């Protein structure tokens, strides 16, 4: 368990009128003795938030995420603002947090075990199940969540001591054929989560992963080794953390995530030297893959009938209610 007196909370990202006040107030309420650092962009007025330390950086900008929507890929913004904020932390542990999230308690601190050994860090790095993807279910390896990161300061400094993603990689599939149907309209060669994970690991390992869906047997097993041996996966529902921007389960794809249960399955199996999922774990993955396949077929039918926009409006209205 981490004491809040040993914790720096680095709130990184742009300032959102609807969210950031809730974010800061919740941290002050539930972690009154933690160091609070706000890391945002030059030109933003951060004075109303009264953080212990305010850091501003030049905005590296963003690029379009997909040809199907108006979302932006903010990976380089995340790297810059996280790195700048963590560099100013003075406590031995750091919680990297988004400006559009808030706390509803501190159960996550009790779930962190600083005694657990870690293969690729000095201590474990805690992440949420949303969106830590399970390569045994969908072909997306090296995808630990980046919503929050909780761990030793030196580990998070090292995790973000990585290069920014070059523009040609951010927009790779604007000029090249996409090898997989999963993110068929996206431009990026790797997802933001994958870029952070791979850029860090490639300083320590030789990894052959050519694109976001390069889910070879070797990459699946290495992803499990990394998650089970260096991370600590916490279920969002049990974290006392809340995402304010949208419903985390908007895509109804919980079966594609590594929840705490699956993380423990991986850790227990690998500790016994078993590389392949067996028994209930294998059955669960088979069922989850079948569900994903059915959803993909349903999505193809929706697109063919031209119903996608109407369904998205319906889902958006349901979420807002």
Secondary structure, 3 states (H helix, E strand, C coil): CCCHHHEEEEEECCCCCCCHHHHHHHHHHHCCCCEEEEEEECCCCCHHHCCCEEEEECCCCCEECECCCCCEECHHHHHHHHHHHHHCCCCCEEEEEECCEEECCCHHHHHCCCCCCCCCCCCCEEEECCCCECCCCCCCCCCCCCCCEEEEHHHHHHHCCCCCCCHHHHCHHHCCCCCCCCCCCECCCCCHHHHHHHHHHCCCCCCCCCCCCCCCHHHHHHHHHHHHHHEEEECHHHCCEEECCCCCCCCCCHHHECCHHHHHHHHHHHHCCCCCCCHHHHHHHHHHHHHHHHHHHHHHHHHHHCCHHHHHHHHHHHHHC
